Amino acid sequence: MALKSRSVVIPQRNAIELREVLVTEPKSNDVLIHTAYTSISAGTERMLLDGRMPHPALSFPVVPGYETVGQVVQVGKKVSPDLLGQWVYVGGARCFKGVNAAWGGQSEYITTEAERVVALNGMPPDKGVLLALSATALHGLHVAQLRSSDRVLVLGQGIVGQLAARLARLMGAAHVAVLDRVGIRLAVSQADLIIDVSKESLEEAMGGERIDLVIEATGSMAALTSALPLLANHGRVLLLGYYEHIDIPYAPMFMREAQILVAREWDFGPDGDLPRTRDMLTNGELNVDGLLTHRVPLERIQAAYRLALEDPSCLKVVVEWPNGDVDKVSQR
């Protein structure tokens, strides 16, 4: 028997609504999660709303989202009852009837395999919405094989760029510079050099220093093109945005014998990037001060999307779902 669940649904291009959908009951290896917090990934959800997502999951109507935190309220018969009542993160699920998932996280209830959830282990639940992009940034730095001698430049100080810069410093990069043209974002940046490109050029700010690793976190090929002449020999370019296509000049890459690296989400598993970043966030190793900038109740979901997609001061919006007193359901 399916469960009724209030969900965010994109029924067509440039439309967002709250709709009651049907969620499948948990099977023997599944859990049922009651959602408390979600967020909006601006790059992904913008392309999804525009109908430009280059992914087979784009088939309207869809339930968006991969940044969900909630409590486990039911477990399948093969799942440990210790999970009941725990706060967990889940990166979406394909558990709906009559509506598609891309990636299915913005729903009052979610059914998913127990192995896909990450227990928060004492982390403040609202901070759990940062796990997905923290893990993405961490995975990208592993793909780039960050070295202690690296001089790093992060393009863009949206949420991914903020996290990438903080993690690069935490992982021992020799020097981390960041750039943006939005002062309110730069005001919370943590880096050795903070560049406001609305006030000075990148070349002047860098003072002739070469860059070993450029981290592209704007989604803009124009921004990346402007940074390529500063690459050191054998420099690397890490793409941490989401793109319809890649279009950059070949000459600066050829002259520096540079590499282009692409990171795909994160490594799963008990020792993967999600639990690693959870532990960094829980023990304070990864400082995320200033990154949760807005809070919006579910009933104002259209306003939350406008904030996330149109307001440059919005780094991360926390959408608050009516969670109430969660009733623990016995093991099935």
C-alpha positions as CSV (number, residue, x, y, z in Angstrom):
1,M,0.0,0.0,0.0
2,A,1.4,3.4,-1.0
3,L,1.8,6.3,1.4
4,K,0.5,9.8,0.7
5,S,3.2,12.4,0.9
6,R,3.3,16.2,0.3
7,S,6.1,16.9,-2.2
8,V,7.7,19.6,-4.3
9,V,6.8,18.9,-7.9
10,I,8.0,20.5,-11.1
11,P,5.2,19.7,-13.5
12,Q,6.6,21.6,-16.5
13,R,9.3,24.1,-17.3
14,N,9.5,27.0,-14.9
15,A,6.7,25.8,-12.6
16,I,6.9,24.7,-9.0
17,E,4.1,23.4,-6.8
18,L,3.3,21.5,-3.7
19,R,1.4,18.3,-4.6
20,E,0.3,15.2,-2.8
21,V,2.1,12.1,-4.3
22,L,2.2,8.4,-3.6
23,V,5.4,7.0,-2.0
24,T,6.1,3.2,-2.0
25,E,6.2,1.4,1.3
26,P,9.6,0.3,2.6
27,K,10.7,-3.2,1.5
28,S,12.7,-5.5,3.8
29,N,16.0,-3.6,3.2
30,D,14.4,-0.1,3.2
31,V,13.7,2.7,5.6
32,L,11.0,5.3,5.6
33,I,12.2,8.8,6.4
34,H,10.0,11.8,7.6
35,T,11.6,14.9,6.2
36,A,12.5,17.9,8.4
37,Y,14.9,19.9,6.2
38,T,15.7,20.2,2.6
39,S,17.7,22.6,0.5
40,I,17.9,23.7,-3.2
41,S,21.0,23.1,-5.3
42,A,21.0,26.3,-7.4
43,G,22.9,25.0,-10.4
44,T,21.1,21.7,-10.7
45,E,17.6,22.9,-10.0
46,R,18.0,25.9,-12.3
47,M,18.8,23.6,-15.2
48,L,16.0,21.3,-14.2
49,L,13.5,24.2,-14.2
50,D,14.7,25.5,-17.5
51,G,14.3,22.1,-19.1
52,R,18.0,22.0,-19.9
53,M,19.2,19.2,-17.6
54,P,21.4,16.8,-19.7
55,H,20.3,13.8,-17.7
56,P,17.8,11.0,-18.4
57,A,16.0,11.8,-15.1
58,L,14.5,14.9,-16.7
59,S,11.0,13.8,-17.5
60,F,8.2,16.0,-16.2
61,P,6.6,15.9,-13.7
62,V,9.5,15.4,-11.3
63,V,10.3,15.6,-7.6
64,P,13.6,17.5,-7.3
65,G,16.3,17.6,-4.7
66,Y,19.2,15.6,-3.2
67,E,19.7,17.5,0.1
68,T,17.3,15.9,2.6
69,V,17.5,15.5,6.3
70,G,14.9,13.7,8.4
71,Q,14.1,11.0,10.9
72,V,13.7,7.3,10.3
73,V,10.1,6.4,11.2
74,Q,9.9,2.8,9.8
75,V,12.4,0.1,9.0
76,G,12.1,-3.1,6.9
77,K,12.4,-6.5,8.6
78,K,16.1,-6.8,7.5
79,V,17.1,-3.4,8.8
80,S,18.4,-2.8,12.4
81,P,15.7,-1.3,14.6
82,D,18.5,0.9,16.0
83,L,17.9,3.2,13.0
84,L,14.4,4.1,14.2
85,G,14.2,7.7,15.3
86,Q,17.7,8.5,14.1
87,W,18.4,11.7,12.2
88,V,19.8,10.9,8.8
89,Y,20.8,12.5,5.5
90,V,19.7,11.0,2.2
91,G,20.5,12.1,-1.4
92,G,17.0,11.6,-2.8
93,A,15.2,8.4,-3.8
94,R,13.1,6.9,-6.6
95,C,10.1,5.9,-4.5
96,F,7.2,7.7,-6.2
97,K,4.2,6.5,-8.2
98,G,3.0,8.6,-11.1
99,V,5.8,11.1,-10.8
100,N,9.5,10.9,-11.6
101,A,12.5,11.7,-9.4
102,A,15.3,14.2,-10.2
103,W,16.5,13.4,-7.7
104,G,13.5,12.9,-5.4
105,G,14.6,14.5,-2.1
106,Q,12.0,17.2,-1.7
107,S,9.2,15.1,-0.3
108,E,7.6,14.8,3.2
109,Y,8.2,11.0,3.2
110,I,11.0,9.1,1.4
111,T,11.5,5.4,1.0
112,T,15.1,4.3,0.3
113,E,17.5,1.5,0.9
114,A,19.0,1.6,4.4
115,E,22.5,1.5,3.1
116,R,22.0,4.9,1.3
117,V,21.2,6.9,4.4
118,V,24.0,8.6,6.5
119,A,23.3,8.9,10.2
120,L,24.1,12.4,11.4
121,N,25.7,11.1,14.7
122,G,24.9,14.2,16.7
123,M,25.4,16.9,14.0
124,P,22.8,19.6,14.2
125,P,20.1,18.3,11.7
126,D,19.8,21.6,9.7
127,K,23.5,21.5,8.9
128,G,22.9,18.1,7.3
129,V,21.7,19.8,4.2
130,L,25.4,20.8,3.6
131,L,26.5,17.2,3.4
132,A,25.9,16.7,-0.3
133,L,27.9,19.6,-1.6
134,S,30.6,19.2,1.0
135,A,31.1,15.6,-0.1
136,T,31.1,16.8,-3.8
137,A,33.8,19.3,-3.0
138,L,35.8,16.8,-1.0
139,H,35.5,14.2,-3.8
140,G,36.6,16.8,-6.4
141,L,39.8,17.6,-4.4
142,H,40.6,13.8,-4.2
143,V,40.1,13.6,-8.0
144,A,42.4,16.5,-8.4
145,Q,45.0,14.8,-6.2
146,L,45.5,18.0,-4.1
147,R,49.2,18.4,-3.1
148,S,50.7,20.4,-0.3
149,S,52.7,22.4,-2.8
150,D,49.6,23.4,-4.8
151,R,48.6,27.0,-5.3
152,V,44.8,26.9,-5.7
153,L,42.4,29.3,-7.3
154,V,38.6,28.8,-6.7
155,L,36.4,30.5,-9.2
156,G,33.1,31.5,-7.6
157,Q,32.1,31.8,-4.0
158,G,28.7,30.2,-4.1
159,I,28.2,27.3,-1.8
160,V,30.4,24.8,-3.7
161,G,33.2,27.3,-4.1
162,Q,33.0,28.2,-0.4
163,L,33.3,24.6,0.6
164,A,36.0,23.8,-1.9
165,A,38.2,26.6,-0.7
166,R,37.7,25.7,3.0
167,L,38.5,22.0,2.3
168,A,41.5,22.9,0.2
169,R,43.0,24.9,3.1
170,L,42.0,22.1,5.5
171,M,43.8,19.5,3.3
172,G,47.0,21.5,3.3
173,A,47.2,23.4,0.0
174,A,50.1,25.9,0.0
175,H,48.0,28.9,-1.0
176,V,44.2,29.3,-1.7
177,A,42.8,32.2,-3.6
178,V,39.1,32.8,-4.3
179,L,37.3,35.1,-6.6
180,D,33.8,36.4,-7.1
181,R,32.1,39.7,-8.0
182,V,29.5,39.6,-5.1
183,G,30.8,41.3,-2.0
184,I,28.4,39.6,0.4
185,R,29.7,36.2,-0.6
186,L,33.4,37.3,-0.4
187,A,32.7,38.7,3.1
188,V,32.3,35.1,4.5
189,S,35.0,33.5,2.3
190,Q,37.9,31.7,4.0
191,A,41.1,31.9,1.9
192,D,44.6,33.3,1.8
193,L,43.7,35.7,-0.9
194,I,40.1,37.0,-1.6
195,I,39.6,38.7,-5.0
196,D,36.7,40.9,-5.9
197,V,36.9,40.9,-9.6
198,S,34.4,43.8,-9.8
199,K,37.1,46.0,-8.3
200,E,40.4,44.5,-9.6
201,S,41.5,42.2,-12.3
202,L,42.5,38.6,-11.6
203,E,46.0,39.1,-13.2
204,E,46.7,42.1,-10.9
205,A,45.5,40.4,-7.8
206,M,47.6,37.3,-8.4
207,G,50.7,39.5,-9.0
208,G,52.2,37.2,-11.6
209,E,51.9,34.0,-9.5
210,R,51.0,30.8,-11.4
211,I,48.2,28.5,-10.4
212,D,48.6,24.7,-10.0
213,L,44.9,24.0,-9.6
214,V,42.0,26.0,-10.9
215,I,38.7,24.9,-9.3
216,E,35.7,26.0,-11.5
217,A,32.6,26.5,-9.3
218,T,30.7,29.1,-11.2
219,G,29.2,27.0,-14.1
220,S,30.5,29.7,-16.4
221,M,32.9,28.9,-19.3
222,A,33.7,32.6,-19.5
223,A,35.0,32.7,-16.0
224,L,37.2,29.6,-16.6
225,T,38.5,31.0,-19.8
226,S,39.7,34.2,-18.0
227,A,41.7,32.1,-15.5
228,L,43.4,29.7,-17.9
229,P,46.4,32.0,-18.9
230,L,47.4,31.9,-15.2
231,L,47.9,28.1,-15.1
232,A,51.3,26.8,-14.2
233,N,53.0,24.1,-16.4
234,H,51.2,20.8,-16.0
235,G,48.4,22.7,-14.1
236,R,45.0,21.1,-13.5
237,V,41.5,22.3,-14.0
238,L,38.8,20.8,-11.8
239,L,35.2,21.2,-13.0
240,L,32.9,21.4,-9.9
241,G,29.9,23.0,-11.7
242,Y,27.3,21.4,-13.8
243,Y,27.4,22.2,-17.5
244,E,25.5,21.7,-20.7
245,H,28.8,21.7,-22.6
246,I,32.4,22.6,-22.2
247,D,33.8,25.3,-24.4
248,I,37.2,26.8,-23.6
249,P,40.2,27.9,-25.7
250,Y,42.6,25.1,-26.5
251,A,45.8,27.2,-26.7
252,P,46.4,27.9,-23.0
253,M,45.7,24.3,-22.1
254,F,48.1,23.1,-24.9
255,M,50.9,25.5,-23.9
256,R,50.8,24.5,-20.3
257,E,50.1,20.8,-21.0
258,A,47.2,21.1,-18.6
259,Q,44.6,18.6,-17.5
260,I,40.9,18.9,-17.2
261,L,39.4,16.8,-14.4
262,V,35.7,16.1,-13.8
263,A,34.3,15.0,-10.4
264,R,31.0,13.0,-10.4
265,E,29.2,13.5,-7.1
266,W,30.9,11.6,-4.3
267,D,32.2,8.1,-3.3
268,F,29.5,6.1,-1.5
269,G,29.9,3.6,1.3
270,P,30.7,3.6,5.0
271,D,34.2,5.1,4.4
272,G,33.0,7.4,1.5
273,D,32.9,11.1,1.2
274,L,29.5,11.6,2.9
275,P,30.5,10.1,6.3
276,R,33.9,11.8,6.0
277,T,32.4,15.2,5.6
278,R,29.8,14.5,8.3
279,D,32.6,13.8,10.7
280,M,34.5,17.0,9.7
281,L,31.3,19.0,10.2
282,T,30.4,17.4,13.5
283,N,33.9,17.9,15.1
284,G,34.2,21.4,13.8
285,E,37.2,20.6,11.6
286,L,35.2,21.9,8.6
287,N,34.0,25.4,9.6
288,V,30.7,26.3,7.8
289,D,30.0,29.5,9.6
290,G,28.0,31.9,7.5
291,L,27.0,29.4,4.8
292,L,23.3,28.7,5.9
293,T,22.1,32.1,5.0
294,H,18.3,31.8,4.7
295,R,15.4,29.8,6.2
296,V,12.0,29.4,4.6
297,P,9.0,27.3,5.6
298,L,7.8,24.7,3.1
299,E,4.6,26.7,2.5
300,R,6.7,29.4,0.8
301,I,8.6,27.0,-1.4
302,Q,8.3,29.3,-4.5
303,A,10.0,32.1,-2.5
304,A,12.7,29.6,-1.4
305,Y,13.4,28.8,-5.1
306,R,13.5,32.5,-6.0
307,L,16.0,33.1,-3.2
308,A,18.2,30.2,-4.2
309,L,18.2,31.0,-8.0
310,E,18.0,34.8,-8.1
311,D,19.5,36.3,-4.9
312,P,23.3,36.3,-4.9
313,S,23.3,36.8,-1.2
314,C,21.7,33.3,-0.7
315,L,24.5,30.7,-0.3
316,K,22.2,28.0,1.2
317,V,18.6,28.2,2.0
318,V,17.1,25.7,4.6
319,V,13.6,24.7,3.7
320,E,11.8,23.8,6.9
321,W,9.2,21.0,6.6
322,P,6.4,20.4,9.2
323,N,8.0,17.5,11.1
324,G,6.1,17.6,14.4
325,D,6.4,14.8,16.8
326,V,7.7,11.9,14.8
327,D,6.0,8.6,15.7
328,K,8.4,5.7,15.7
329,V,7.0,2.8,13.8
330,S,7.9,-0.7,14.9
331,Q,10.2,-2.9,12.8
332,R,8.2,-4.6,10.1
